[in-house]
């Protein structure tokens, strides 16, 4: 019994000790929790404020990114609206109706009115000599407007001259007569030329007019038919198939001229070249121009690539002494080509103008003024100092890099940076005209040479196939080269249709006569 009581006592003591420890632990936890509660009560507002601030900052950052993106988009759209002929390749004809047309040149505007200026000599038709008069038309009042009596015509009169023309349709019958020699009895038949093989055919005047309208006048085949029918008062009605056949025939007649022209261009010291997009059966093709202000060679290709350039056999035939003017065509810097590259500064002016329009930076304005002023000096016969031009050029590039770094997040800054890198890399090519007065400031010869083809694409739409595009290119080469030597396209075509195309030597002789 005693032992049982003692055992219970010991257990109670142990339990008491355990409870004391547990009580102490709980007191510590209570104190800790009390402190935690007090801390939370003290920092609750700060925690809520911090979490709210983080959420607000996150939303604000997303909103700012969205605003920045939209601002760039607005600037991009505004840039597109600001594009015109002065800062891009957009032609003046595509200017929106509500926008004032900008003529794509960098001439300084003046307050003078359009047309002839004061003291400008007026040019008009000269009065005909009596021996030149072919027709006379009398105009008189036959009945008196007052009383109705018959009027008597007096000898005095006033005269007015009129210059006009009239299309006369000729229906020519060629007779090939059989001949007989009474001395020896030999019989002969007059030979029929190739262009009169059919029983009835159109003459060379009709053929040359149709081909001139099609290739020089940028007129479609259908309208060419309508025009010829109209001027002949319905007596000559050609078909589209016939005109297409004429195109092929003339192309074949000009094969030797094509090779002759190509050789002449390879001999040039300075060659201009450029290309433009043409549509071939709903696909984008390419028409290239090579030449200068006297020679014009055109070539059509299905693709705009180096393979086409090599196929033309012009650029890859030029030696290291030759110079090629172009609009920053990177393919020209290929290691396979030996010639020197000359960059067009008018295209550079356009790129600089676009930087001014989009970013408003000062360095492109300074560069534009430099190029225009120095080119004006050269045109007026004043000396141009390459070292000075090069020094200001470098200053502009350095200032441009600094301005670009400060506005690198703005719209068009990326394009500006690319332009600055180009100016650094191709400085010698852009300023070559300052060292040699024979080197042109621009590639406008190529621009003008391709302008009519762009018009043809607007009018006629496209070529049916690549072969038709090649017909056009070769015929245009012949006509355009002849025109640059003062020759008439109709006469050029008539000669070629006879199989007697006008050679480049003959064109030069004609040019020297006038």
HELIX and SHEET records of a PDB file:
HELIX    1   1 UNK A    2  UNK A   82  1                                  81    
HELIX    2   2 UNK A   92  UNK A   94  5                                   3    
HELIX    3   3 UNK A  130  UNK A  132  5                                   3    
HELIX    4   4 UNK A  194  UNK A  196  5                                   3    
HELIX    5   5 UNK A  204  UNK A  215  1                                  12    
HELIX    6   6 UNK A  221  UNK A  231  1                                  11    
HELIX    7   7 UNK A  240  UNK A  253  1                                  14    
HELIX    8   8 UNK A  255  UNK A  267  1                                  13    
HELIX    9   9 UNK A  306  UNK A  312  1                                   7    
HELIX   10  10 UNK A  315  UNK A  317  5                                   3    
HELIX   11  11 UNK A  330  UNK A  333  5                                   4    
HELIX   12  12 UNK A  345  UNK A  359  1                                  15    
HELIX   13  13 UNK A  363  UNK A  379  1                                  17    
HELIX   14  14 UNK A  386  UNK A  406  1                                  21    
HELIX   15  15 UNK A  413  UNK A  425  1                                  13    
HELIX   16  16 UNK A  427  UNK A  430  1                                   4    
HELIX   17  17 UNK A  432  UNK A  434  5                                   3    
HELIX   18  18 UNK A  444  UNK A  460  1                                  17    
HELIX   19  19 UNK A  466  UNK A  483  1                                  18    
HELIX   20  20 UNK A  489  UNK A  497  1                                   9    
HELIX   21  21 UNK A  504  UNK A  513  1                                  10    
SHEET    1   A 2 UNK A 178  UNK A 180  0                                        
SHEET    2   A 2 UNK A 187  UNK A 189 -1                                        
SHEET    1   B 5 UNK A 296  UNK A 301  0                                        
SHEET    2   B 5 UNK A 283  UNK A 291 -1                                        
SHEET    3   B 5 UNK A 270  UNK A 280 -1                                        
SHEET    4   B 5 UNK A 323  UNK A 326  1                                        
SHEET    5   B 5 UNK A 340  UNK A 343  1                                        
END                                                                             
